[in-house]
């Protein structure tokens, strides 16, 4: 049975404040789920994309097929992937792990090209200088190429994080706990006349979450690239 809107509650967008006060625990629980479902898949996707991107950079003939395959993964409709995951993983239909794995796939699809292009943007003379200093190929990758590629990779991570915040909300339509359920609730309560509070609250919280995660990535990038601060401060 669909929920019933409180008769005394403001149904305008500004009614989101009253709606939040009345459903604080539930909304905060959805916000927590939405946060980790947005962030964890990006971290997992980056860990997978790093070796794939390195292969695409190291062996140039692999770049077109890897990047093309990754791009094709991103064309899979999210709702179809969410529904298919329980059969693939053997999980329950409402298990949040289904969304996490699906979004990891999308994160990999976005980040493989970014990692490859980031490593490819490292100047050849810098790589050659590192080799001349006696660094092995692995040391050169970890100590020179990856640090220099961080700004490019971080730009892709920012896109992936913001995209995930949006995609997670889609999972709310199938009942997975997250802020997307506020949109479903608002639709169910809009019988006869629109009921905006949960919808507006969901939009505001999604935007604020996306901004917070984006700032977190920016801050992490700043900490991971002290050499850029040294150059700009000189």
ABEGO torsion letter per residue (X at the ends): XBBBBBAABBABAAAAAAAAAAAAAAAAAAAAAAAAAAAAAAAAAAAAAAAAAAAAAABAAAAAAAAAAAAAAAABBAAAAAAAAAAAAGBBAABAAAAAAAAAAAAAAAAAAAAAAAAAABBAAAAAAAAAAGBBAAAAAAAAAAAAAAAAAAAAAAAAAAAAAAAAAAAAAAGBBBAAAAAAAAAAABBGBBBAAAAAAAAAAAAAAAAAAAAAAAAAAAAABAAAAAAAAX
